[in-house]
């Protein structure tokens, strides 16, 4: 049977859906990827083009990402130590297996270990995993520790707790007085510091859930190894990315918030970096040492702070396409409230821009100072949209000519006045 015939059969039998909570879906994906890897006479580019066809099954699309990744990993000639860091807050359900009592269970830690074992097997790449409890009230740390004890690869996983890092009187975490002062950012920093202590060559930041399959490791390593890129950012908006959103989390007013974000942070967005919050980023050892010399924020806005720091250091930055399947059910942005996250993103961005003395739109920063002070401020506008932004595409947002800071400030004042009058 020819390779093309086998490929046709594999594609036709691939699933159209992928459930992050189903372990059999995880297993079947790797079986498909292994089967595609056996077709050595078919190039990665041929696989990619086939996966980009409109009717391509989702499982096949995902498998192609893994195939390209695995093929590159096997080409790496020198020993490489890679650390993968993520924060845990409210992960008590997704850490555990799916059951009738735990419908959102993803068995996420075991899944990550399985994925990393698969991608790095018989290669020169060595992986180490650093899950960090960010003060989780549901004891994610204890759950993760118990899971690791039962796994044969336990020596490659260091489960950490941020509380052990905030006692530092100097260094990147010295500004944290308690666990309450961190919202993800502090935990990621602590995990990265431990990875640096372990002499990792590069460190990757991801999320605690199964949204990013770590079998894609080769995709993010390729620019780092081949072109000495210091910072590699996953980009879910890339034409070759796979983005599966389970639900729309925002109202139409999200365009207003993005307009504000992109205008004040034009130093980032003008470089074509639109997906600042993608939870798949790689930093070289030297890059991370420079970034962590003086972090300015310890919350959800740390992504933009690190990107700004990279730019200030003139580090080489590239973006790559990758696969991301939204794990929305127990996402912190949903549990804590989406507007809580956006409040932090906007105010944290302004703080980082000022702290790092990066050129930015001062007028828009002032608008954020005056009009984005609480979750309530954002809740008043998330279901509204100014006429100026009605027909604007996502890529156009942030342009001063569309809606200036002055015009936006006037609109925000009117909306708030109307809200008070109705009350």
Long-range contacts (C-beta under 8 A, 24 or more apart in sequence): 3-39, 3-41, 3-42, 4-42, 6-35, 6-39, 7-36, 7-39, 7-42, 7-50, 10-35, 10-36, 10-60, 11-50, 11-56, 11-57, 11-60, 14-57, 14-58, 14-59, 14-60, 14-63, 15-57, 15-58, 15-59, 16-57, 16-58, 16-59, 17-58, 17-59, 18-58, 18-59, 18-62, 18-244, 18-325, 20-106, 20-209, 20-210, 20-211, 20-325, 20-327, 21-98, 21-103, 21-104, 21-105, 21-106, 22-98, 23-97, 23-98, 23-107, 23-111, 25-59, 26-111, 26-114, 26-115, 26-210, 28-59, 29-59, 29-62, 29-63, 29-66, 29-213, 30-66, 30-114, 30-118, 30-215, 32-59, 32-60, 32-63, 33-63, 33-66, 33-67, 33-70, 33-215, 36-63, 36-64, 36-67, 37-67, 37-70, 37-71, 44-68, 44-71, 48-240, 52-240, 58-242, 58-244, 61-242, 61-323, 62-213, 62-242, 62-323, 65-213, 65-215, 65-216, 65-219, 65-242, 65-322, 65-323, 66-119, 66-213, 66-215, 66-216, 68-218, 68-219, 69-119, 69-215, 69-216, 69-217, 69-218, 69-219, 70-118, 70-119, 70-215, 70-218, 71-218, 72-218, 72-219, 72-221, 72-222, 73-119, 73-120, 73-123, 73-125, 73-217, 73-218, 73-221, 74-122, 74-123, 76-123, 76-124, 76-125, 76-221, 76-225, 77-124, 78-124, 79-124, 79-126, 80-124, 80-125, 80-126, 80-201, 80-202, 80-221, 80-225, 81-126, 81-128, 81-198, 81-199, 81-200, 81-201, 82-125, 82-126, 82-127, 82-128, 82-200, 82-201, 82-202, 82-203, 82-204, 82-217, 82-221, 83-127, 83-128, 83-129, 83-130, 83-191, 83-192, 83-195, 83-198, 83-200, 83-202, 83-203, 83-204, 84-112, 84-116, 84-127, 84-128, 84-129, 84-130, 84-203, 84-204, 84-205, 84-206, 84-214, 85-130, 85-132, 85-188, 85-191, 85-192, 85-195, 85-203, 85-204, 85-205, 85-206, 86-130, 86-131, 86-132, 86-188, 86-191, 86-205, 86-206, 86-207, 86-208, 86-279, 87-132, 87-133, 87-134, 87-184, 87-187, 87-188, 87-191, 87-208, 88-131, 88-132, 88-133, 88-134, 88-136, 88-140, 88-141, 88-144, 88-187, 88-208, 89-133, 89-134, 89-135, 89-136, 89-140, 89-183, 89-184, 89-187, 89-332, 90-136, 90-137, 90-138, 90-140, 90-330, 90-332, 90-335, 91-136, 91-138, 91-140, 91-143, 91-144, 91-208, 91-209, 91-330, 92-136, 92-138, 92-139, 92-140, 92-143, 93-330, 94-208, 94-209, 94-210, 94-327, 94-330, 95-140, 95-143, 95-144, 95-147, 95-208, 96-143, 104-329, 104-330, 106-209, 106-210, 106-327, 108-208, 108-209, 108-210, 109-144, 109-147, 109-148, 109-157, 110-147, 110-151, 111-210, 112-210, 112-214, 113-151, 113-153, 113-156, 113-157, 115-213, 115-214, 115-215, 116-156, 116-214, 116-217, 117-153, 118-215, 119-214, 119-215, 119-216, 119-217, 119-218, 120-217, 125-217, 125-221, 127-156, 127-217, 128-156, 128-157, 128-158, 128-195, 128-198, 128-200, 129-156, 129-157, 129-158, 130-157, 130-158, 130-160, 130-191, 130-192, 130-194, 130-195, 131-157, 131-159, 131-160, 131-191, 131-208, 132-160, 132-161, 132-162, 132-187, 132-188, 132-190, 132-191, 133-159, 133-160, 133-161, 133-162, 133-163, 133-187, 134-162, 134-179, 134-182, 134-183, 134-184, 134-186, 134-187, 135-162, 135-163, 135-179, 135-180, 135-182, 140-208, 158-194, 160-187, 160-190, 160-191, 160-194, 162-186, 162-187, 162-190, 164-190, 165-189, 165-190, 165-193, 172-292, 172-293, 172-294, 172-295, 175-298, 176-298, 181-298, 182-298, 182-299, 183-298, 183-299, 183-300, 183-344, 184-299, 184-300, 184-302, 184-332, 185-295, 185-297, 185-298, 185-299, 185-300, 185-301, 185-302, 185-305, 186-298, 188-302, 189-292, 189-295, 189-298, 189-302, 192-283, 192-288, 192-292, 193-292, 196-285, 196-288, 196-289, 196-292, 200-285, 201-284, 201-285, 202-282, 202-283, 202-284, 202-285, 203-282, 203-283, 203-285, 203-288, 204-280, 204-281, 204-282, 204-283, 205-279, 205-280, 205-281, 205-283, 206-279, 206-280, 207-279, 207-327, 209-327, 209-330, 209-331, 210-325, 210-327, 211-279, 211-324, 211-325, 211-326, 211-327, 212-279, 212-280, 212-322, 212-323, 212-324, 213-323, 216-280, 216-322, 216-323, 219-320, 219-321, 219-322, 220-280, 220-282, 220-320, 220-322, 221-282, 222-320, 223-318, 223-320, 224-282, 224-284, 227-316, 227-318, 228-316, 229-284, 229-316, 229-317, 229-318, 230-283, 230-284, 230-286, 230-287, 230-310, 230-315, 230-316, 230-317, 231-281, 231-282, 231-283, 231-284, 231-287, 231-307, 231-310, 231-315, 231-316, 231-317, 231-318, 232-281, 232-282, 232-317, 232-318, 232-319, 232-320, 233-273, 233-275, 233-278, 233-280, 233-281, 233-307, 233-317, 233-318, 233-319, 233-320, 234-275, 234-278, 234-279, 234-280, 234-281, 234-319, 234-320, 234-321, 234-322, 234-324, 235-273, 235-274, 235-275, 235-278, 235-319, 235-320, 235-321, 235-322, 236-275, 236-278, 236-322, 236-324, 237-274, 237-275, 238-319, 238-320, 238-321, 239-321, 240-321, 241-321, 241-322, 241-323, 241-324, 242-322, 242-323, 242-324, 242-325, 243-323, 243-324, 243-326, 244-324, 244-325, 244-326, 245-326, 245-328, 246-326, 246-327, 246-328, 246-329, 247-326, 247-328, 249-328, 249-333, 249-334, 249-338, 250-338, 250-382, 251-382, 251-383, 251-384, 252-382, 252-383, 252-384, 252-385, 253-378, 253-381, 253-382, 253-383, 253-384, 253-385, 254-382, 255-385, 255-389, 255-392, 255-394, 255-397, 256-381, 256-384, 256-385, 256-386, 256-389, 256-408, 257-342, 257-346, 257-378, 257-382, 258-394, 258-397, 258-398, 259-389, 259-392, 259-397, 259-398, 259-402, 259-403, 259-408, 260-346, 260-364, 260-367, 260-368, 260-372, 260-408, 261-345, 261-346, 261-349, 261-398, 262-397, 262-398, 263-361, 263-364, 263-398, 263-399, 263-400, 263-405, 264-346, 264-349, 264-350, 264-353, 264-360, 264-361, 264-364, 264-365, 264-368, 265-304, 265-349, 265-353, 265-360, 266-360, 266-361, 266-398, 267-308, 267-311, 267-353, 267-358, 267-359, 267-360, 268-304, 268-307, 268-308, 268-311, 269-398, 271-311, 271-317, 272-319, 273-307, 273-317, 273-319, 274-395, 275-319, 276-303, 276-304, 276-307, 277-303, 277-345, 278-322, 278-324, 279-324, 280-322, 280-324, 281-306, 283-310, 287-313, 287-315, 290-315, 296-351, 296-352, 296-355, 296-356, 297-348, 297-351, 297-352, 299-344, 299-348, 300-341, 300-344, 300-345, 300-348, 301-344, 301-345, 301-347, 301-348, 301-349, 301-351, 301-352, 302-348, 304-345, 304-348, 304-349, 304-352, 305-348, 305-352, 305-356, 308-352, 308-353, 308-356, 308-358, 309-356, 311-358, 312-356, 312-358, 337-375, 338-382, 339-375, 339-378, 339-379, 339-382, 340-375, 342-378, 343-372, 343-374, 343-375, 343-377, 343-378, 346-372, 347-372, 361-400, 361-405, 363-404, 363-405, 363-406, 364-405, 364-408, 366-405, 367-405, 367-408, 367-409, 367-412, 370-409, 371-409, 371-412, 371-413, 371-416, 377-416, 380-415, 380-416, 380-419, 381-412, 381-415, 384-415, 386-411
